[in-house]
């Protein structure tokens, strides 16, 4: 796999050594068991896969090269490069400006941007409508395009499904940049509908089986379907693609339910005429991180720490997996670990940061599960590790612990 050039301050000598050892011992990535670091009074179980994925490293490399190679030029990003506050703040400090927020709301008016400016497309990609707007302003939308190749793979699969006469069902969050971009591309070649979860998919299944009315459909999926969507014509043959940061298991459950719905309506003999197999649109990095998290959760521990941006979809799904098993603290940086008594962390259920007291159990040996999202720098994970180690007495030296890994 390509080696990207990313700023050294996002890298970690400790995490790099751990990942290198794991790769040498398991080059084909068949072992998803976590790495155990025993420091004496505290043990860490670190997920086999976490941190920057291919698409994120690609986006960061392009963005920083663009900045370095264009001194004096005004540089804009359509929206956040990735969903990580540290990376985005670094870009802002380098005088890069964001045109929109993550929900698509305008921050800088298009009239303020000229063809002399540079506009970078973030890793999530963008809509055809925005590409057209950039072209009209004389800005090539592809010159500084950091769209993740796996997002583009979903777009290409959607186009091929449209060519086959399938309606596209996108498993994603309607307001997410990637889903907005995928919807924009998909609707050009096929009727398209967005479903958020199994609840919405079950509603859709009821529509397909004529248990819900046309009125029910258009009210329930308001603004989530393409123009001219016709439930009598457009739900006869379907295929499922996904926002690449969603839970892979949930995408598979959604596809299975819709396939079963078509079997119920049309019978097994005609299933290929009504349902397209689209498992090849799942992102390898999302799958690896989620599978590694599931394996991580087989270990008994006192709590889990998940590091990443609070608006990161892939990170939030890792948090959901961990929270089902044990106390989980979702933090954006090591600074959220205030001391050995208090920790600030994001509560997904109420969408705000809260403080938990006495989070460290009164034990002689504490076990912590540690992982991060695909947009989190390894340096941040190292900072979290070091912050915890500073709270304990007589911890073993880091070099000694890492050497013991083999």
C-alpha positions, -999 to +999 in steps of 0.1 A: +000+000+000+012+035-008+032+053+019+019+089+024+038+119+035+019+134+065+032+160+090+055+144+117+034+159+145+006+136+136+029+106+139+038+086+170+070+067+175+053+045+202+022+036+181+043+032+149+065+006+167+034-013+179+018-013+145+051-023+128+055-053+152+019-064+146+023-061+108+056-081+109+039-109+129+006-107+109+012-092+074-021-106+060-041-091+089-058-123+099-052-118+137-076-092+151-067-097+187-056-065+205-021-056+216-016-059+254+008-035+270+014-044+307+029-014+326+023-030+360-004-010+378-022-004+345-026-026+314-037-013+280-055-035+254-050-016+221-071-024+191-054-042+162-066-016+137-072+021+144-061+056+134-056+072+100-069+051+071-058+053+034-084+080+025-075+102+054-037+100+048-043+107+011-064+138+020-039+152+045-010+147+021-028+165-008-039+194+015-004+200+030+013+197-003-012+222-018-004+247+010+034+243+007+033+246-031+011+277-033+026+304-010+006+336-011-025+320-027-058+320-009-067+284-001-102+272+008-117+239+019-153+232+010-158+220+046-138+202+072-110+181+057-118+152+080-138+150+112-110+156+135-107+190+154-069+189+157-063+185+120-089+211+111-075+236+136-041+230+122-054+239+087-071+270+100-039+281+116-022+278+082-048+303+069-070+278+051-106+288+052-138+267+052-165+276+028-192+256+045-198+238+078-203+201+080-240+204+075-236+223+042-244+258+057-225+286+040-198+303+060-181+322+031-203+335+003-194+321-032-192+357-045-160+361-023-142+333-042-126+338-076-108+317-101-075+329-086-083+310-055-076+273-047-105+252-035-098+217-019-124+190-020-125+172+013-121+134+018-159+130+019-162+142-017-188+168-029-220+171-048-223+175-086-241+208-079-210+222-061-187+208-088-208+227-114-206+259-093-168+257-091-166+251-129-188+282-135-163+302-114-134+289-135-121+267-107-112+231-116-129+209-089-106+180-096-072+197-094-072+196-055-096+167-050-090+146-019-121+124-022-115+090-007-111+063-034-135+041-014-162+068-015-156+070-053-160+032-054-195+036-039-203+062-066-191+040-094-211+010-080-242+032-078-238+043-114-235+006-126-266-003-106-284+026-122-274+013-156-289-021-147-322-004-138-319-006-100-330+020-076-303+029-051-309+026-014-281+045+005-275+035+041-263+067+056-269+099+076-289+123+055-269+154+068-234+138+065-212+153+038-204+119+023-240+109+020-250+142+005-223+137-021-232+101-028-269+110-031-260+138-056-240+114-078-265+085-075-296+104-084-281+113-118-283+076-129-310+062-108-339+069-084-323+072-049-335+069-013-316+073+020-323+051+050-306+058+083-310+026+102-330-007+106-360+012+118-363+032+086-355+001+066-384-018+082-407+011+073-394+009+037-400-029+037-436-022+048-440+002+018-426-024-006-451-050+008-480-025+004-485-023+042-478+014+041-493+039+017-477+063-008-486+092+016-469+074+045-438+069+024-434+106+013-441+119+048-417+095+065-388+099+040-393+136+034-363+151+016-345+117+016-356+107-019-347+119-054-370+141-075-398+122-092-395+092-070-424+068-078-429+040-053-449+019-078-421+020-103-389+025-083-392-001-056-393-031-080-356-035-083-332-022-057-296-023-046-280-011-013-248+010-010-235+027+021-219+058+036-185+042+041-183+052+078-215+034+089-215+002+108-208-026+083-229-051+102-258-027+101-254-022+063-254-060+059-286-063+081-303-036+060-294-054+028-305-087+042-339-073+053-345-058+019-335-089+001-359-109+023-386-084+015-381-089-022-381-127-017-414-124+001-429-103-026-415-119-058-402-154-048-368-169-049-369-177-086-369-140-095-348-125-068-320-115-092-345-094-111-354-075-080-323-073-057-287-065-065-258-078-043-237-048-033-214-061-005-184-049-025-192-013-015-181-017+022-149+002+031-120-021+041-108+004+068-142+007+084-145-030+084-111-036+099-116-010+126-150-023+136-139-060+135-108-051+156-131-033+181-154-063+183-123-085+190-111-059+216-143-063+235-137-099+242-112-088+268-124-080+303-115-044+312-126-016+336-135+009+308-128+018+272-113+050+258-122+060+222-103+089+208-116+110+179-137+139+167-171+142+182-187+146+147-169+116+133-193+090+121-169+060+121-157+069+156-192+072+170-200+037+158-169+024+176-181+041+207-215+025+203-199-009+200-179-004+232-207+012+252-228-019+248-201-038+267-186-016+293-182+021+305-168+040+275-153+075+274-154+092+240-127+119+241-113+142+214-079+146+229-057+138+259-067+172+274-101+158+282-085+135+308-084+162+335-068+141+363-072+107+380-107+118+393-124+137+364-127+131+327-146+151+301-162+130+274-188+132+247-222+115+255-237+103+222-272+100+236-274+137+245-249+150+219-229+170+244-197+168+265-201+158+301-178+153+331-176+120+349-161+118+384-142+088+399-139+071+366-107+052+377-118+022+398-101+018+432-080-013+422-043-023+423-043-031+386-065-013+361-073-026+326-081-001+298-093-007+263-079+019+239-087+027+203-095+056+180-114+066+148-100+066+113-095+104+113-075+104+146-037+110+145-016+083+162+001+111+181-032+118+199-035+082+209+001+083+222-008+115+242-037+096+258-015+067+267+011+089+282-014+109+302-027+078+319+008+065+326+016+097+344-011+090+369+004+057+382+035+050+402+062+025+394+051+019+358+074-002+336+095+017+310+078+020+276+108+005+257+107-026+280+070-031+275+072-027+237+102-050+234+083-077+252+059-078+222+086-095+202 
